[in-house]
């Protein structure tokens, strides 16, 4: 049974939710697919509709995903920029130590 709305999720559930959020955000930021996705399309791609919809809602609440009134979802500029920074920071030729 899921926790009541005013309860904090258990550590296992929190880790599960974080994993779902990360995987959905990664899907939204996938190279060459920076485009709006239909919520239903994300759920099909992810394979678990309720977890996908919950993750979309959490990402939207955190300012990492936009949701349109007609059911489309896409990464915010902040999420895209974060993704770019992480990619650049993890690249050996652009790391501060090699500069």
Backbone as a chain_set.jsonl record, in Angstrom:
{"seq": "XXXXXXXXXXXXXXXXXXXXXXXXXXXXXXXXXXXXXXXXXXXXXXXXXXXXXXXXXXXXXXXXXXXXXXXXXXXXXXXXXXXXXXXXXXXXXXXXXXX", "coords": {"N": [[0.847, -1.175, 0.0], [0.629, 2.219, -0.893], [2.308, 5.044, 0.661], [0.557, 7.372, 2.799], [-0.466, 10.647, 1.668], [0.664, 12.651, 3.381], [2.754, 11.374, 4.55], [6.224, 10.47, 4.69], [8.02, 8.841, 2.077], [9.277, 5.464, 2.366], [12.781, 4.587, 2.727], [13.458, 2.68, 0.714], [11.356, 3.008, -1.108], [11.723, 5.698, -1.727], [14.187, 5.565, -3.028], [13.444, 4.041, -5.22], [11.627, 5.798, -6.446], [13.386, 7.894, -7.07], [15.02, 6.597, -8.906], [13.127, 6.073, -10.931], [12.492, 8.739, -11.621], [14.997, 9.613, -12.567], [15.385, 7.904, -14.795], [13.211, 8.586, -16.455], [13.74, 11.318, -16.871], [16.198, 11.049, -18.149], [15.335, 9.831, -20.488], [13.851, 11.946, -21.589], [15.945, 13.642, -22.131], [17.507, 12.351, -23.925], [19.944, 12.012, -26.452], [19.353, 13.625, -29.473], [16.613, 13.455, -29.223], [15.358, 15.634, -28.138], [12.55, 16.652, -27.746], [9.015, 17.207, -27.569], [7.278, 14.698, -25.756], [4.551, 12.49, -25.766], [2.645, 11.841, -22.885], [1.558, 9.264, -22.646], [3.161, 7.908, -24.456], [5.647, 8.021, -23.2], [5.049, 6.461, -20.951], [4.556, 3.976, -22.191], [7.091, 3.492, -23.308], [8.626, 3.396, -20.994], [7.462, 1.315, -19.608], [6.001, 0.952, -17.283], [3.179, 2.257, -16.418], [1.959, 3.78, -14.221], [4.174, 4.404, -12.555], [5.673, 5.895, -14.364], [3.988, 8.106, -14.904], [3.792, 9.203, -12.328], [6.497, 9.887, -11.969], [6.818, 11.804, -13.986], [5.127, 13.784, -12.972], [6.525, 14.417, -10.591], [8.955, 15.368, -11.675], [7.997, 17.561, -13.067], [7.026, 19.099, -10.938], [9.444, 19.673, -9.72], [10.546, 21.399, -11.463], [11.89, 20.419, -13.664], [10.701, 19.36, -15.872], [8.391, 20.227, -18.405], [4.867, 20.28, -18.735], [2.363, 20.073, -21.096], [-0.953, 21.334, -21.832], [-2.211, 19.581, -23.492], [-1.168, 17.088, -22.964], [1.551, 16.606, -23.483], [5.067, 16.246, -22.781], [8.188, 17.685, -21.93], [11.709, 18.292, -21.469], [12.86, 20.888, -19.297], [14.593, 24.006, -19.891], [16.49, 24.318, -17.895], [16.939, 21.655, -17.078], [18.012, 20.606, -19.439], [20.339, 22.152, -19.659], [21.699, 21.398, -17.298], [22.197, 18.728, -17.946], [23.946, 19.107, -20.105], [26.106, 20.293, -18.755], [26.903, 18.207, -17.021], [27.646, 16.288, -18.93], [29.81, 17.639, -20.153], [31.522, 17.983, -17.965], [32.164, 15.363, -17.376], [33.643, 14.583, -19.493], [36.871, 13.69, -20.519], [38.621, 15.472, -21.854], [37.715, 17.995, -21.26], [37.833, 18.353, -18.588], [38.57, 20.107, -15.514], [41.094, 19.47, -14.446], [42.653, 18.791, -16.629], [42.951, 21.134, -17.964]], "CA": [[0.0, 0.0, 0.0], [1.46, 3.419, -0.938], [2.191, 5.875, 1.859], [-0.437, 8.446, 2.762], [0.157, 11.85, 1.112], [1.444, 13.426, 4.344], [3.841, 10.545, 5.056], [7.439, 10.405, 3.887], [8.209, 7.477, 1.568], [10.35, 4.698, 2.993], [14.023, 4.712, 1.947], [13.389, 1.852, -0.496], [10.423, 3.657, -2.04], [12.366, 6.938, -2.162], [15.202, 5.183, -4.008], [12.69, 3.616, -6.405], [11.116, 7.01, -7.09], [14.534, 8.609, -7.633], [15.408, 5.854, -10.106], [12.104, 6.354, -11.951], [12.677, 10.133, -12.054], [16.228, 9.685, -13.356], [15.205, 7.22, -16.074], [12.304, 9.385, -17.286], [14.475, 12.515, -17.269], [17.184, 10.611, -19.135], [14.589, 9.63, -21.728], [13.536, 13.27, -22.129], [17.189, 14.303, -22.528], [18.248, 11.473, -24.824], [20.539, 12.683, -27.617], [18.557, 13.609, -30.694], [15.164, 13.36, -28.986], [14.878, 16.787, -27.365], [11.262, 16.963, -28.351], [7.904, 16.833, -26.684], [6.824, 13.314, -25.742], [3.221, 12.273, -25.196], [2.738, 11.114, -21.599], [1.285, 7.846, -22.913], [4.338, 7.376, -25.141], [6.661, 7.825, -22.148], [4.621, 5.317, -20.146], [4.808, 2.764, -22.989], [8.545, 3.326, -23.432], [9.149, 3.045, -19.67], [6.966, -0.016, -19.287], [5.158, 0.929, -16.087], [2.431, 3.504, -16.598], [1.786, 4.577, -13.004], [5.474, 4.939, -12.141], [6.062, 6.926, -15.337], [3.146, 9.291, -14.684], [4.232, 9.789, -11.057], [7.813, 10.494, -12.192], [6.573, 13.028, -14.759], [4.584, 14.778, -12.034], [7.601, 14.868, -9.701], [9.879, 16.179, -12.474], [7.304, 18.831, -13.325], [7.022, 19.818, -9.67], [10.808, 20.095, -9.425], [10.978, 22.343, -12.49], [12.762, 19.746, -14.635], [9.911, 18.972, -17.042], [7.178, 20.978, -18.711], [3.717, 19.494, -19.178], [1.42, 20.91, -21.832], [-2.353, 21.031, -21.536], [-2.667, 18.474, -24.333], [-0.557, 15.826, -22.562], [2.942, 16.424, -23.896], [6.075, 16.497, -21.75], [9.546, 17.882, -22.434], [12.649, 18.769, -20.459], [13.009, 22.338, -19.2], [15.919, 24.499, -20.257], [17.382, 24.037, -16.766], [17.307, 20.24, -17.138], [18.896, 20.436, -20.598], [21.637, 22.756, -19.32], [22.332, 20.507, -16.323], [22.658, 17.578, -18.703], [25.12, 19.561, -20.851], [27.194, 20.489, -17.791], [27.351, 16.882, -16.584], [28.366, 15.686, -20.056], [31.093, 18.327, -20.318], [32.359, 17.721, -16.793], [32.613, 13.971, -17.381], [34.505, 14.395, -20.653], [38.26, 13.844, -20.078], [39.319, 16.604, -22.462], [37.237, 19.274, -20.749], [37.865, 18.389, -17.119], [39.435, 21.164, -14.996], [42.451, 18.978, -14.207], [43.405, 18.735, -17.876], [43.007, 22.465, -18.564]], "C": [[0.9, 1.248, 0.0], [1.288, 4.261, 0.316], [1.12, 6.939, 1.683], [0.265, 9.71, 2.28], [1.02, 12.642, 2.085], [2.591, 12.628, 4.959], [5.038, 10.622, 4.12], [7.575, 8.981, 3.345], [9.349, 6.784, 2.304], [11.607, 4.844, 2.146], [14.003, 3.891, 0.658], [12.488, 2.5, -1.546], [11.028, 4.954, -2.579], [13.426, 6.637, -3.226], [14.552, 4.748, -5.318], [12.173, 4.831, -7.179], [12.245, 7.802, -7.738], [15.005, 7.917, -8.912], [14.42, 6.114, -11.241], [12.291, 7.764, -12.509], [13.891, 10.237, -12.968], [16.023, 9.068, -14.734], [14.266, 7.992, -17.002], [13.017, 10.65, -17.752], [15.517, 12.166, -18.32], [16.527, 10.385, -20.494], [14.281, 10.974, -22.395], [14.779, 13.969, -22.682], [18.029, 13.491, -23.514], [18.698, 12.222, -26.078], [19.637, 12.522, -28.843], [17.054, 13.543, -30.474], [14.658, 14.509, -28.12], [13.625, 17.292, -28.047], [10.172, 16.681, -27.338], [7.549, 15.351, -26.864], [5.394, 13.299, -25.222], [3.405, 11.481, -23.898], [2.528, 9.626, -21.804], [2.474, 7.174, -23.595], [5.469, 7.103, -24.134], [6.313, 6.592, -21.325], [4.868, 4.004, -20.896], [6.304, 2.464, -23.066], [9.143, 2.847, -22.097], [8.675, 1.666, -19.221], [6.111, -0.121, -18.041], [4.434, 2.262, -16.004], [2.346, 4.36, -15.34], [3.097, 5.182, -12.525], [5.917, 6.063, -13.072], [5.279, 8.212, -15.103], [3.535, 9.986, -13.381], [5.58, 10.5, -11.222], [7.666, 11.798, -12.979], [6.059, 14.129, -13.844], [5.663, 15.307, -11.091], [8.592, 15.752, -10.45], [9.277, 17.541, -12.789], [7.314, 19.691, -12.061], [8.391, 20.36, -9.295], [11.343, 21.095, -10.454], [11.901, 21.739, -13.534], [12.03, 19.291, -15.889], [8.712, 19.906, -17.168], [6.098, 19.983, -19.109], [2.77, 20.439, -19.891], [-0.006, 20.476, -21.51], [-2.883, 19.876, -22.38], [-1.876, 17.174, -24.108], [0.86, 15.572, -23.031], [3.887, 16.854, -22.787], [7.412, 16.725, -22.447], [10.396, 18.481, -21.327], [12.701, 20.294, -20.473], [14.412, 22.726, -19.646], [16.924, 24.205, -19.142], [17.844, 22.581, -16.787], [18.272, 19.986, -18.292], [20.284, 20.979, -20.28], [22.391, 21.9, -18.307], [22.941, 19.3, -17.032], [23.918, 17.928, -19.494], [26.33, 19.72, -19.922], [27.757, 19.146, -17.341], [28.142, 16.207, -17.7], [29.739, 16.316, -20.236], [32.04, 18.018, -19.175], [32.901, 16.296, -16.799], [33.504, 13.651, -18.571], [35.956, 14.637, -20.238], [38.95, 15.071, -20.649], [38.85, 17.949, -21.936], [37.266, 19.355, -19.238], [38.829, 19.469, -16.654], [40.875, 20.722, -14.797], [43.292, 18.96, -15.474], [43.541, 20.094, -18.538], [44.29, 23.188, -18.205]], "O": [[1.831, 1.333, 0.801], [0.244, 4.204, 0.965], [0.813, 7.354, 0.565], [1.475, 9.842, 2.462], [2.008, 13.249, 1.673], [3.323, 13.149, 5.801], [4.889, 10.814, 2.913], [7.284, 8.018, 4.054], [10.268, 7.433, 2.803], [11.518, 5.188, 0.967], [14.478, 4.355, -0.378], [12.824, 2.532, -2.73], [10.863, 5.273, -3.757], [13.548, 7.368, -4.209], [15.056, 5.054, -6.398], [12.267, 4.886, -8.405], [12.08, 8.327, -8.839], [15.349, 8.582, -9.888], [14.825, 6.346, -12.38], [12.253, 7.965, -13.723], [13.828, 10.871, -14.021], [16.441, 9.646, -15.737], [14.5, 8.045, -18.209], [12.905, 11.017, -18.921], [15.699, 12.911, -19.283], [17.105, 10.714, -21.53], [14.43, 11.123, -23.608], [14.68, 14.791, -23.594], [19.128, 13.9, -23.888], [17.927, 12.967, -26.682], [19.221, 11.416, -29.188], [16.291, 13.571, -31.439], [13.64, 14.372, -27.441], [13.658, 18.244, -28.826], [10.402, 15.981, -26.352], [7.525, 14.833, -27.98], [5.075, 14.052, -24.301], [4.222, 10.563, -23.832], [3.234, 8.81, -21.21], [2.76, 6.005, -23.338], [6.153, 6.083, -24.215], [7.183, 5.771, -21.034], [5.336, 3.031, -20.305], [6.725, 1.318, -22.907], [10.043, 2.007, -22.074], [9.4, 0.942, -18.539], [5.55, -1.182, -17.767], [5.002, 3.267, -15.577], [2.637, 5.555, -15.393], [3.133, 6.348, -12.131], [6.471, 7.065, -12.621], [5.86, 9.297, -15.106], [3.603, 11.214, -13.329], [5.781, 11.587, -10.68], [8.326, 12.789, -12.663], [6.502, 15.274, -13.931], [5.715, 16.506, -10.818], [9.026, 16.776, -9.922], [9.976, 18.554, -12.777], [7.587, 20.89, -12.129], [8.492, 21.389, -8.627], [12.467, 21.579, -10.326], [12.619, 22.467, -14.22], [12.662, 18.882, -16.862], [8.108, 20.315, -16.176], [6.381, 18.967, -19.743], [2.411, 21.487, -19.354], [-0.232, 19.387, -20.982], [-3.888, 19.26, -22.027], [-1.905, 16.272, -24.945], [1.329, 14.435, -22.984], [3.559, 17.708, -21.964], [7.736, 16.052, -23.426], [9.889, 19.088, -20.383], [12.597, 20.917, -21.53], [15.3, 21.882, -19.762], [18.079, 23.879, -19.417], [19.017, 22.303, -16.539], [19.238, 19.238, -18.142], [21.29, 20.342, -20.594], [23.598, 21.7, -18.445], [24.07, 18.905, -16.742], [24.855, 17.132, -19.548], [27.443, 19.324, -20.269], [28.975, 18.975, -17.289], [29.193, 15.618, -17.446], [30.725, 15.61, -20.449], [33.234, 17.813, -19.394], [33.99, 16.048, -16.279], [34.063, 12.557, -18.647], [36.255, 15.682, -19.662], [39.796, 15.659, -19.975], [39.527, 18.955, -22.147], [36.773, 20.324, -18.661], [39.821, 19.729, -17.334], [41.792, 21.526, -14.965], [44.513, 19.1, -15.407], [44.188, 20.202, -19.58], [44.497, 24.324, -18.63]]}, "num_chains": 1, "name": "protein.A"}
